[in-house]
Amino acid sequence: MTTSDMVRELCDKQNISLAELCRRIGQTPQNFNKKLQRGTVSSEEMMMIAESLGVGYEQTFVLPDGEKIGVSLI
């Protein structure tokens, strides 16, 4: 699943339009759509999306020994 797919599915499940999400995170729909198309949405932007919609967000590397390195907004 791409970042674009994740963001669009999240909007669907939260009953919010992509344009409304853009408004909440302070970006224009045109600019944000280009980022989605290019796959250049940053981790910081993903955290802003999660925060604006009141959902958790995790980004984690899992090492072979089970140790986790990552960021989380839960």
C-alpha positions as CSV (number, residue, x, y, z in Angstrom):
1,M,0.0,0.0,0.0
2,T,1.4,3.4,-1.0
3,T,1.4,6.5,1.2
4,S,-1.3,7.9,-1.2
5,D,-3.4,4.8,-0.7
6,M,-3.0,5.1,3.1
7,V,-4.0,8.8,3.2
8,R,-7.0,8.3,0.9
9,E,-8.2,5.3,2.9
10,L,-7.8,7.2,6.1
11,C,-9.9,10.0,4.7
12,D,-12.6,7.6,3.6
13,K,-12.7,5.9,7.0
14,Q,-12.8,9.3,8.8
15,N,-15.5,10.6,6.4
16,I,-13.4,13.6,5.4
17,S,-12.5,14.9,2.0
18,L,-8.9,15.2,0.9
19,A,-9.5,18.9,0.5
20,E,-10.6,19.2,4.1
21,L,-7.6,17.3,5.2
22,C,-5.4,19.7,3.3
23,R,-7.1,22.6,5.0
24,R,-6.5,21.1,8.4
25,I,-2.8,20.6,7.8
26,G,-2.3,24.0,6.1
27,Q,-1.6,22.9,2.6
28,T,-3.3,23.5,-0.7
29,P,-5.1,20.5,-2.3
30,Q,-3.0,21.0,-5.5
31,N,0.3,20.9,-3.6
32,F,-0.7,18.0,-1.4
33,N,-2.0,16.0,-4.4
34,K,1.3,16.4,-6.1
35,K,3.1,15.1,-3.1
36,L,0.8,12.1,-3.0
37,Q,1.4,11.4,-6.7
38,R,5.2,11.7,-6.3
39,G,5.2,9.8,-3.0
40,T,7.0,12.6,-1.2
41,V,4.8,13.1,1.8
42,S,7.2,13.5,4.8
43,S,7.0,11.7,8.2
44,E,6.3,15.1,9.7
45,E,3.4,15.6,7.4
46,M,2.1,12.1,8.2
47,M,2.2,13.0,11.9
48,M,0.4,16.2,11.2
49,I,-2.3,14.3,9.4
50,A,-2.7,11.8,12.3
51,E,-2.9,14.7,14.8
52,S,-5.4,16.6,12.8
53,L,-7.7,13.6,12.5
54,G,-7.2,12.3,16.1
55,V,-5.6,9.0,15.1
56,G,-2.3,7.3,16.0
57,Y,0.7,7.1,13.6
58,E,3.7,4.8,13.9
59,Q,6.8,4.6,11.8
60,T,9.2,1.9,13.0
61,F,12.2,-0.2,12.0
62,V,12.3,-3.6,13.6
63,L,15.8,-5.1,14.0
64,P,16.4,-8.8,13.8
65,D,16.6,-9.0,17.6
66,G,13.2,-7.4,17.9
67,E,14.5,-4.0,19.0
68,K,12.3,-1.2,17.5
69,I,13.5,2.2,16.3
70,G,10.9,4.6,15.3
71,V,8.5,7.5,15.9
72,S,5.0,7.2,17.3
73,L,2.0,9.5,17.8
74,I,-0.6,7.6,19.6
